[in-house]
Amino acid sequence: MSDQGAAAFYDARPWERCYGTHHGTDPTLQELTTVADIARRRAEQTPRLPAYTACLENGLHASLDFATVDRLADCFAAWLIAEAGIRPGDRVALQMPNSLPYPIAVFGTLRAGAVLVNINPLFTPREMQHQLSDSGARVLVIVDLFADKLSGALTGTAVEEVVLTGIADLFPWLKRGLVHGVLRAKREIPAAPPNARRLGAVLSRGEHLGPQPWPERGADDLALLQYTGGTTGLPKGAELRNRNILANLGQISAMAGDAIRPGQDVVLTALPLYHIFAFTFNLLTFHHYGCRNILCPSPRPVDKLRKAFEQFPVSKFSAVNLLFHGLLQAEWFRNNPPRHLDFAIAGGTALHRSTAEQWRSLLGHTPLEGYGLTETSPVLAVNPPHGENRLGSVGVPLPGTDVRIVDDNDQPVPQGQTGEIVGRGPQVFEGYWQRPEENRLALRGGWFHTGDIGYMDSDGYIHIVDRKKDMIDVSGFNVYPNEVEEALAEHPAVAEVAVVGAPRGEAGETVVAFVVTPGDEELTEPELIDFARQQLTNYKVPRRVIFRDALPKSAVGKLLRRDLREDARAVIEPAAA
């Protein structure tokens, strides 16, 4: 097949005939200009419906209705504008687990005209400092459990205001006091920095200030700086504009059709909202539809979700393969599967066929596997809810999305042949924050180059055969070797280092480091792993360190990680056995 013939196959969009008969557009989304409009519109339509319920592992819970979310978002926005001095386009960073303050801070930040920057709460001070300094964030909202990281994280950043939240903030006072009292007794809440403010005081001050002249923001304005490793290197901010995110909401809505019931569904959010998948799908989509969102701070171990499943009629659920697998292994879940649950979607990492089949056997439906990236807001493709759910595939491109498989010269390859997955559509970002060279490479020819390798079958279903070059998938979290290598290289006894991933069953991969030390330096595996724990989030820390006299390199001195992968596999597999 010629290049023209291959291009014609993709241009014909064969996937559109696979959507099914119940998909369609939601006209109300077309009336929105910014992401912040979602909260205002929903508060006007169904003010007293429950919007968010935070459910802790002990079963304690508290809820906010849509009107209260909107009102408190106004309070936070008023404080940002009047007292924090935030102006349109300034960045506000949020670093907290799933909890009631999170949607308040999201919609308040956007209403103030600021740009949202999500940060993983588990990040080390070193990782925080990179993201805060790179984004230029002026305000940081952080959960008080990790306030001890601030002294090392704020150096060299533009952060002027720090707002502390608690895991039970916005609970009734008795429940809030009980939860925070227990945490303090266990010494899990460190001393607060002297200049930090509490969220409750900020909201009270914002309420006293009253509504401000809200900045006018448009569809082209930046809404979110969502950090990702992209295809290489240290995390960088993908610039997601209002129109990118709203377009993806519209595409999700078109695919879902009547699979989502406005005002009726209850979604359990166990995946972290600071991740783009849960942010767009769980937070924004279900807020737009007026559905109740059950927020769980952590899904690990899966027993932490038991009370949420038992106390609420959960009908929608999103997860990664490891979480599906974990629930299926839990006796309480198998013995009493949630009887209202009729829809589950899988993303972040490949859904194992055995896991999907066990889920279907227990619950009567197969999780819909999808595919997306931070740079695509994030959904690029999904198995259609009203079409064929094809196991082993990540589904078909969303409406209005073009996907091609291309060779090393960016020429489309024939249907069924393997190449790099590239895409374009209204949800695709326009570039990384202050990274012009990265943008040139990632968006060449008007197509976003995902770095993922796959093929498309005759019906337009996408099959991924390899993840991004060199990227390591640890339980659904992306680990980029360059970042880990840079952290390990700071140890004075490390001369050279290469990091690769080795398969680890249901958990995806494990991180393995190959290290060369100077001849006169002594370094042990436990010592270097302990050093890594001080520099990196736990899932990025190597589980094995292998010492070598030299590392394989190309003629120009580039590390050849591919030559180390089999060695890493040989070390990990016997240990797993």
C-alpha positions as CSV (number, residue, x, y, z in Angstrom):
1,M,0.0,0.0,0.0
2,S,1.4,3.4,-0.9
3,D,1.7,6.3,1.5
4,Q,-1.3,7.9,-0.2
5,G,-3.3,4.7,0.3
6,A,-2.3,4.5,3.9
7,A,-3.2,8.1,4.5
8,A,-6.6,7.5,2.8
9,F,-7.3,4.7,5.3
10,Y,-6.8,7.0,8.3
11,D,-8.5,10.0,6.6
12,A,-11.7,7.9,6.1
13,R,-12.0,7.5,9.9
14,P,-13.2,3.9,9.9
15,W,-13.7,4.1,13.6
16,E,-16.7,6.4,13.3
17,R,-18.9,3.5,12.3
18,C,-18.0,1.8,15.6
19,Y,-19.4,4.4,18.0
20,G,-22.8,2.7,18.3
21,T,-26.3,4.2,18.1
22,H,-26.6,5.9,21.5
23,H,-23.7,8.4,21.3
24,G,-24.4,12.1,20.8
25,T,-23.4,15.6,21.7
26,D,-24.3,17.5,24.8
27,P,-25.4,21.0,23.7
28,T,-25.0,22.5,27.1
29,L,-21.2,22.0,26.9
30,Q,-21.1,24.2,23.8
31,E,-22.5,27.1,25.9
32,L,-19.5,27.1,28.2
33,T,-16.4,29.2,27.6
34,T,-14.2,28.3,30.4
35,V,-13.7,25.4,32.8
36,A,-14.7,27.7,35.7
37,D,-18.2,28.0,34.1
38,I,-18.9,24.4,34.9
39,A,-19.3,25.1,38.6
40,R,-21.5,28.2,38.2
41,R,-23.8,26.5,35.6
42,R,-24.3,23.4,37.8
43,A,-25.0,25.5,40.9
44,E,-27.7,27.3,39.0
45,Q,-29.3,24.1,37.7
46,T,-29.2,21.7,40.7
47,P,-28.0,23.7,43.7
48,R,-29.0,21.3,46.4
49,L,-27.9,18.0,44.9
50,P,-24.9,16.4,46.7
51,A,-21.8,17.2,44.7
52,Y,-18.9,15.8,46.7
53,T,-18.7,13.3,49.6
54,A,-15.3,12.8,51.2
55,C,-15.2,9.3,52.6
56,L,-12.3,8.3,54.9
57,E,-11.2,4.7,55.4
58,N,-12.9,4.5,58.8
59,G,-16.3,5.4,57.2
60,L,-16.4,9.0,58.5
61,H,-17.8,11.2,55.7
62,A,-19.1,14.6,54.8
63,S,-20.7,16.2,51.8
64,L,-21.0,19.5,50.0
65,D,-23.8,20.3,47.6
66,F,-23.3,22.1,44.2
67,A,-24.4,25.5,45.6
68,T,-21.9,25.3,48.5
69,V,-19.0,24.3,46.2
70,D,-19.8,27.3,44.0
71,R,-20.1,29.7,47.0
72,L,-16.8,28.5,48.6
73,A,-15.0,28.7,45.2
74,D,-16.1,32.4,45.1
75,C,-14.6,32.9,48.6
76,F,-11.3,31.4,47.6
77,A,-11.2,33.4,44.4
78,A,-12.0,36.6,46.3
79,W,-9.1,36.0,48.6
80,L,-6.7,35.2,45.8
81,I,-7.6,38.4,44.0
82,A,-7.9,40.8,46.9
83,E,-5.3,39.6,49.3
84,A,-2.9,37.3,47.5
85,G,-2.7,39.7,44.6
86,I,-3.4,37.1,41.9
87,R,-3.9,38.4,38.5
88,P,-5.1,36.7,35.3
89,G,-2.5,34.2,34.1
90,D,-0.7,33.9,37.5
91,R,-0.2,30.3,38.6
92,V,-1.6,28.7,41.7
93,A,-0.3,25.2,42.8
94,L,-2.5,22.6,44.5
95,Q,-0.9,19.7,46.4
96,M,-3.5,17.6,48.1
97,P,-5.1,14.2,48.0
98,N,-8.8,13.7,47.1
99,S,-10.7,15.7,49.6
100,L,-13.4,18.3,49.9
101,P,-11.1,21.3,49.6
102,Y,-9.7,20.2,46.2
103,P,-12.7,21.1,44.0
104,I,-13.1,24.4,46.0
105,A,-9.5,25.3,45.2
106,V,-9.8,24.2,41.6
107,F,-12.8,26.2,40.7
108,G,-11.7,29.2,42.9
109,T,-8.4,29.3,41.2
110,L,-9.9,29.3,37.7
111,R,-12.6,31.8,38.7
112,A,-9.8,34.2,39.8
113,G,-8.4,33.9,36.3
114,A,-5.3,32.0,37.5
115,V,-3.7,28.9,36.0
116,L,-3.9,25.7,38.0
117,V,-0.8,23.6,38.7
118,N,-1.4,20.2,40.1
119,I,1.4,18.6,42.2
120,N,1.6,15.1,43.6
121,P,1.3,15.3,47.4
122,L,3.9,12.5,47.8
123,F,6.6,14.5,46.0
124,T,9.8,15.1,47.8
125,P,11.0,18.7,48.4
126,R,13.4,18.3,45.4
127,E,10.5,17.3,43.1
128,M,8.2,20.0,44.5
129,Q,10.9,22.7,44.0
130,H,11.3,21.8,40.4
131,Q,7.6,22.1,39.6
132,L,7.1,25.2,41.7
133,S,10.1,27.1,40.2
134,D,9.4,26.0,36.7
135,S,5.7,27.0,36.8
136,G,6.4,30.3,38.7
137,A,3.5,29.5,41.0
138,R,2.8,32.4,43.4
139,V,0.4,30.5,45.8
140,L,0.7,26.9,47.1
141,V,-2.3,25.1,48.7
142,I,-0.9,22.0,50.4
143,V,-2.3,19.4,52.7
144,D,-0.9,19.9,56.3
145,L,0.3,16.3,56.5
146,F,3.3,17.2,54.3
147,A,4.0,20.7,55.6
148,D,7.4,19.6,56.7
149,K,8.5,19.5,53.1
150,L,8.1,23.2,52.6
151,S,11.4,24.4,54.0
152,G,13.3,22.5,51.3
153,A,10.8,23.0,48.5
154,L,10.2,26.8,48.4
155,T,13.8,27.9,48.0
156,G,14.2,29.7,44.7
157,T,10.5,29.7,43.9
158,A,8.1,32.5,43.4
159,V,5.7,31.2,46.1
160,E,4.5,34.1,48.3
161,E,1.5,32.5,50.0
162,V,1.1,29.0,51.5
163,V,-2.4,27.7,52.4
164,L,-2.6,24.6,54.6
165,T,-5.6,22.2,54.3
166,G,-6.5,19.2,56.4
167,I,-7.8,15.9,55.2
168,A,-11.1,16.5,57.1
169,D,-11.4,20.3,56.3
170,L,-15.0,21.3,55.5
171,F,-16.3,18.3,57.6
172,P,-18.7,19.3,60.4
173,W,-16.7,20.6,63.4
174,L,-17.1,17.5,65.5
175,K,-15.9,15.0,62.8
176,R,-13.2,17.4,61.8
177,G,-11.9,17.7,65.3
178,L,-11.9,14.0,65.8
179,V,-10.0,13.2,62.6
180,H,-7.4,16.0,63.1
181,G,-7.1,15.1,66.8
182,V,-6.2,11.5,66.0
183,L,-3.7,12.6,63.4
184,R,-2.0,15.0,65.8
185,A,-1.9,12.4,68.5
186,K,-0.1,10.1,66.1
187,R,2.2,13.0,65.3
188,E,1.3,12.7,61.6
189,I,0.7,16.5,61.2
190,P,4.0,18.4,61.4
191,A,4.3,21.9,62.9
192,A,2.9,24.5,60.5
193,P,5.3,27.1,59.0
194,P,5.0,30.5,60.7
195,N,3.6,32.4,57.7
196,A,1.2,29.7,56.4
197,R,-2.5,30.3,56.5
198,R,-5.3,27.8,57.1
199,L,-7.9,27.2,54.4
200,G,-10.7,27.8,56.8
201,A,-9.4,31.3,57.6
202,V,-8.8,32.0,53.9
203,L,-12.4,31.1,53.0
204,S,-13.8,33.2,55.9
205,R,-11.7,36.1,54.8
206,G,-12.9,35.6,51.2
207,E,-16.5,35.5,52.3
208,H,-16.0,38.8,54.2
209,L,-14.4,40.4,51.1
210,G,-17.4,39.4,49.0
211,P,-17.5,38.9,45.2
212,Q,-14.8,40.6,43.3
213,P,-14.9,41.8,39.7
214,W,-14.2,38.4,38.2
215,P,-11.6,38.5,35.4
216,E,-12.9,37.8,31.9
217,R,-11.3,34.7,30.6
218,G,-11.8,33.1,27.2
219,A,-11.6,29.7,25.5
220,D,-8.0,30.4,24.4
221,D,-6.8,31.3,27.8
222,L,-4.6,28.9,29.7
223,A,-6.4,26.9,32.4
224,L,-4.0,24.2,33.5
225,L,-0.3,23.6,33.6
226,Q,-0.3,19.8,34.0
227,Y,3.2,18.4,34.5
228,T,4.3,15.3,32.7
229,G,7.6,13.8,31.5
230,G,6.3,14.1,27.9
231,T,8.5,11.8,25.9
232,T,11.8,12.5,27.6
233,G,13.5,14.2,30.5
234,L,12.3,16.0,33.6
235,P,8.6,16.9,34.1
236,K,7.4,19.8,32.1
237,G,4.1,21.6,32.0
238,A,1.6,20.8,29.3
239,E,-0.3,23.9,28.5
240,L,-4.0,23.0,28.5
241,R,-6.4,25.8,27.5
242,N,-10.0,26.1,28.4
243,R,-11.0,25.0,24.9
244,N,-8.8,21.9,25.1
245,I,-10.4,20.6,28.3
246,L,-13.9,21.6,27.3
247,A,-13.5,19.9,24.0
248,N,-12.4,16.7,25.7
249,L,-15.5,16.9,28.0
250,G,-17.6,17.2,24.9
251,Q,-15.9,14.3,23.2
252,I,-16.4,12.1,26.4
253,S,-20.0,13.2,26.5
254,A,-20.5,12.3,22.9
255,M,-19.1,8.8,23.4
256,A,-20.9,8.2,26.7
257,G,-24.3,9.1,25.4
258,D,-26.9,7.9,27.9
259,A,-24.3,5.7,29.7
260,I,-24.0,8.7,32.2
261,R,-27.2,9.6,33.9
262,P,-27.3,13.3,34.8
263,G,-28.0,13.9,38.5
264,Q,-28.3,10.2,39.3
265,D,-25.0,8.5,38.9
266,V,-22.6,8.1,41.8
267,V,-18.9,7.9,40.9
268,L,-16.2,6.7,43.2
269,T,-13.0,8.6,42.8
270,A,-10.1,6.5,44.0
271,L,-7.6,7.7,41.4
272,P,-5.8,10.9,42.4
273,L,-7.5,14.1,41.1
274,Y,-4.1,15.7,40.6
275,H,-3.7,13.2,37.7
276,I,-5.1,14.4,34.4
277,F,-7.3,11.3,33.9
278,A,-9.2,11.7,37.2
279,F,-9.2,15.5,36.9
280,T,-11.0,15.5,33.5
281,F,-13.1,12.3,33.8
282,N,-14.0,12.1,37.5
283,L,-14.0,15.7,38.6
284,L,-15.1,17.8,35.6
285,T,-17.2,15.3,33.7
286,F,-19.4,14.3,36.6
287,H,-19.6,17.8,38.0
288,H,-20.9,18.9,34.7
289,Y,-23.5,16.2,34.8
290,G,-24.6,17.0,38.4
291,C,-23.6,13.6,39.7
292,R,-22.4,12.7,43.2
293,N,-18.6,12.2,43.5
294,I,-17.3,10.0,46.4
295,L,-13.7,11.1,47.1
296,C,-11.3,8.6,48.7
297,P,-7.9,10.0,49.7
298,S,-6.0,6.8,48.9
299,P,-6.9,3.4,47.3
300,R,-3.9,1.6,48.8
301,P,-4.4,-0.9,50.2
302,V,-7.8,-1.5,48.5
303,D,-9.4,-2.1,51.9
304,K,-9.4,1.7,52.3
305,L,-12.2,1.7,49.7
306,R,-14.5,-0.8,51.5
307,K,-16.5,1.8,53.5
308,A,-17.1,3.9,50.4
309,F,-18.4,0.9,48.4
310,E,-20.6,-0.3,51.3
311,Q,-22.1,3.1,52.2
312,F,-22.9,4.6,48.8
313,P,-24.7,3.3,45.7
314,V,-21.6,3.6,43.5
315,S,-22.6,3.2,39.8
316,K,-19.4,4.5,38.0
317,F,-15.8,3.7,38.7
318,S,-12.4,4.5,37.1
319,A,-9.2,2.6,37.9
320,V,-5.9,1.3,36.7
321,N,-5.3,-2.4,36.2
322,L,-3.6,-2.9,39.5
323,L,-6.6,-1.4,41.4
324,F,-9.1,-3.6,39.5
325,H,-6.9,-6.6,40.3
326,G,-6.6,-5.7,44.0
327,L,-10.4,-5.4,44.4
328,L,-10.9,-8.8,42.8
329,Q,-8.5,-10.3,45.3
330,A,-10.3,-8.7,48.3
331,E,-12.7,-11.1,49.9
332,W,-15.1,-8.4,51.0
333,F,-15.4,-7.2,47.4
334,R,-15.9,-10.6,46.0
335,N,-18.5,-11.6,48.6
336,N,-20.5,-8.4,48.2
337,P,-19.8,-6.8,44.8
338,P,-21.4,-3.3,44.4
339,R,-24.8,-4.0,43.0
340,H,-25.3,-0.6,41.5
341,L,-22.0,-0.5,39.6
342,D,-22.7,-0.7,35.9
343,F,-19.8,1.1,34.3
344,A,-16.0,1.0,34.8
345,I,-13.2,2.5,32.7
346,A,-9.6,1.6,32.7
347,G,-6.6,3.8,31.9
348,G,-3.1,4.7,32.8
349,T,-1.7,1.3,32.0
350,A,-2.6,-1.8,30.1
351,L,-5.7,-3.7,31.3
352,H,-4.8,-7.3,31.6
353,R,-7.2,-9.7,29.9
354,S,-7.5,-12.0,32.9
355,T,-8.4,-9.0,35.1
356,A,-11.0,-7.8,32.7
357,E,-12.6,-11.3,32.4
358,Q,-12.7,-11.7,36.2
359,W,-14.3,-8.3,36.6
360,R,-17.0,-9.2,34.0
361,S,-17.6,-12.5,35.7
362,L,-18.2,-10.9,39.0
363,L,-19.9,-7.6,38.0
364,G,-21.5,-8.4,34.7
365,H,-19.6,-5.8,32.6
366,T,-16.1,-5.4,31.2
367,P,-14.1,-2.3,32.0
368,L,-13.7,0.0,29.0
369,E,-10.1,0.5,28.3
370,G,-9.1,3.9,27.0
371,Y,-5.9,5.7,26.0
372,G,-4.8,9.2,26.7
373,L,-1.9,11.5,27.6
374,T,-1.6,14.6,29.6
375,E,-1.0,16.5,26.4
376,T,-4.4,15.4,25.0
377,S,-6.5,16.6,28.0
378,P,-6.2,13.5,28.3
379,V,-8.5,11.2,26.4
380,L,-7.5,10.3,22.8
381,A,-9.3,7.0,22.4
382,V,-11.6,4.7,24.3
383,N,-13.7,1.5,23.7
384,P,-17.1,2.8,22.9
385,P,-19.8,2.2,25.7
386,H,-22.4,1.6,23.0
387,G,-20.2,-0.2,20.5
388,E,-17.9,-3.2,20.7
389,N,-15.6,-3.4,23.7
390,R,-12.6,-5.0,22.1
391,L,-10.3,-6.6,24.7
392,G,-6.6,-6.0,24.0
393,S,-7.4,-2.6,22.4
394,V,-7.5,0.9,23.9
395,G,-10.5,1.6,21.7
396,V,-11.2,4.0,18.8
397,P,-10.4,7.7,18.5
398,L,-12.9,10.1,20.1
399,P,-15.2,12.1,17.8
400,G,-13.3,14.9,16.1
401,T,-10.0,13.2,16.7
402,D,-7.6,12.0,14.0
403,V,-5.1,9.3,14.7
404,R,-2.4,7.8,12.5
405,I,0.3,5.3,12.8
406,V,3.5,6.6,11.2
407,D,7.0,5.4,10.5
408,D,10.3,7.0,11.5
409,N,9.9,9.5,8.6
410,D,6.4,10.5,9.8
411,Q,4.8,8.8,6.9
412,P,1.5,6.9,7.5
413,V,2.0,3.1,7.5
414,P,-0.7,0.7,6.2
415,Q,-3.5,-0.5,8.4
416,G,-2.2,-3.3,10.7
417,Q,1.4,-2.3,10.6
418,T,3.2,-1.1,13.6
419,G,4.5,2.5,14.1
420,E,4.3,5.5,16.3
421,I,0.9,6.7,17.3
422,V,0.3,10.4,16.4
423,G,-2.9,12.4,16.9
424,R,-4.6,15.7,16.4
425,G,-7.9,17.2,17.6
426,P,-9.4,20.0,19.6
427,Q,-8.2,18.4,22.9
428,V,-4.6,18.3,21.9
429,F,-2.3,20.9,23.6
430,E,-0.3,23.5,21.8
431,G,2.9,23.0,23.6
432,Y,4.9,22.7,26.8
433,W,5.5,25.6,29.1
434,Q,8.7,27.4,28.1
435,R,10.0,24.5,26.0
436,P,10.2,25.6,22.4
437,E,12.5,22.8,21.3
438,E,10.4,20.2,22.9
439,N,7.4,21.7,21.2
440,R,9.0,21.5,17.8
441,L,9.7,17.8,18.2
442,A,6.5,16.8,19.8
443,L,4.2,18.7,17.4
444,R,6.0,18.4,14.1
445,G,3.8,18.4,11.1
446,G,0.8,19.5,13.1
447,W,0.5,16.1,14.8
448,F,1.2,15.3,18.4
449,H,3.8,12.5,18.5
450,T,2.9,10.3,21.5
451,G,6.1,8.2,21.5
452,D,3.9,5.1,21.9
453,I,4.1,2.3,19.5
454,G,1.0,0.5,18.2
455,Y,-1.1,-0.4,15.2
456,M,-4.7,0.2,14.0
457,D,-6.9,-2.6,12.9
458,S,-9.4,-2.4,10.0
459,D,-12.2,-1.0,12.2
460,G,-10.0,1.8,13.6
461,Y,-9.3,0.2,17.0
462,I,-5.9,1.1,18.4
463,H,-3.6,-1.6,19.8
464,I,-0.5,-0.5,21.8
465,V,2.4,-2.9,21.6
466,D,5.0,-0.9,23.5
467,R,4.9,2.1,25.8
468,K,6.9,5.2,25.4
469,K,10.5,4.6,24.7
470,D,12.3,4.0,28.0
471,M,9.3,5.0,30.2
472,I,8.7,2.7,33.2
473,D,5.2,1.9,34.3
474,V,5.1,1.3,38.1
475,S,1.5,0.4,39.1
476,G,0.1,2.9,36.6
477,F,2.5,5.7,37.5
478,N,5.0,6.9,34.8
479,V,8.6,6.9,35.9
480,Y,11.1,8.6,33.5
481,P,14.6,7.2,33.7
482,N,16.3,10.5,33.1
483,E,14.8,12.0,36.3
484,V,15.8,9.0,38.5
485,E,19.3,9.0,36.9
486,E,19.7,12.6,37.7
487,A,18.8,12.1,41.3
488,L,21.1,9.1,41.8
489,A,24.0,10.9,40.0
490,E,24.0,13.5,42.9
491,H,25.5,10.8,45.2
492,P,29.3,11.4,45.3
493,A,30.0,7.7,44.9
494,V,28.1,7.4,41.6
495,A,30.1,7.9,38.4
496,E,27.6,6.7,35.9
497,V,24.0,5.4,36.2
498,A,21.4,4.0,33.9
499,V,17.8,3.2,34.9
500,V,15.5,0.7,33.2
501,G,12.2,-1.1,34.0
502,A,11.8,-4.8,34.5
503,P,8.4,-6.6,34.4
504,R,6.7,-7.3,37.8
505,G,3.4,-9.0,37.1
506,E,0.2,-7.2,37.9
507,A,2.2,-4.2,39.3
508,G,3.6,-3.3,35.9
509,E,7.3,-2.8,36.2
510,T,9.9,-2.2,38.8
511,V,12.7,0.3,38.7
512,V,16.3,-1.1,38.4
513,A,19.4,1.0,38.4
514,F,22.8,0.1,36.9
515,V,25.6,2.0,38.6
516,V,29.3,2.5,38.0
517,T,31.4,3.8,41.0
518,P,34.9,5.4,40.9
519,G,37.6,2.9,41.6
520,D,38.3,4.3,45.1
521,E,34.7,4.7,46.2
522,E,32.7,2.1,48.1
523,L,28.9,2.1,47.9
524,T,26.3,-0.5,48.8
525,E,22.9,-1.2,47.3
526,P,21.0,-0.3,50.6
527,E,23.0,3.0,50.9
528,L,22.1,4.1,47.4
529,I,18.4,3.1,47.7
530,D,18.2,5.0,51.0
531,F,19.7,8.0,49.3
532,A,17.2,7.8,46.5
533,R,14.3,7.8,49.0
534,Q,15.4,11.2,50.1
535,Q,15.3,12.5,46.6
536,L,12.3,10.8,44.9
537,T,8.7,9.7,45.5
538,N,8.5,6.1,46.6
539,Y,7.3,4.7,43.3
540,K,10.3,6.2,41.5
541,V,12.9,4.7,43.9
542,P,14.9,1.8,42.4
543,R,14.1,-1.6,44.0
544,R,17.4,-3.0,42.8
545,V,20.8,-1.5,42.2
546,I,23.3,-3.5,40.1
547,F,26.9,-2.4,40.1
548,R,28.9,-2.6,36.9
549,D,32.4,-1.7,35.8
550,A,31.0,0.0,32.7
551,L,27.7,0.7,31.0
552,P,26.9,0.1,27.3
553,K,27.0,3.2,25.1
554,S,26.6,4.1,21.5
555,A,29.4,5.4,19.4
556,V,28.5,9.0,20.4
557,G,28.4,8.1,24.1
558,K,24.6,7.7,24.5
559,L,23.6,5.2,27.1
560,L,22.0,2.1,25.5
561,R,19.3,1.3,28.0
562,R,17.8,-1.4,25.8
563,D,21.0,-3.5,26.3
564,L,20.3,-3.5,30.1
565,R,16.7,-4.5,30.1
566,E,17.3,-8.2,29.8
567,D,19.8,-8.1,32.6
568,A,17.3,-6.3,34.8
569,R,14.6,-8.9,34.0
570,A,17.0,-11.7,34.9
571,V,17.6,-10.1,38.3
572,I,13.9,-9.3,39.1
573,E,12.2,-12.5,37.9
574,P,14.1,-15.0,40.2
575,A,13.4,-12.7,43.1
576,A,9.7,-12.6,42.2
577,A,9.6,-16.3,41.9
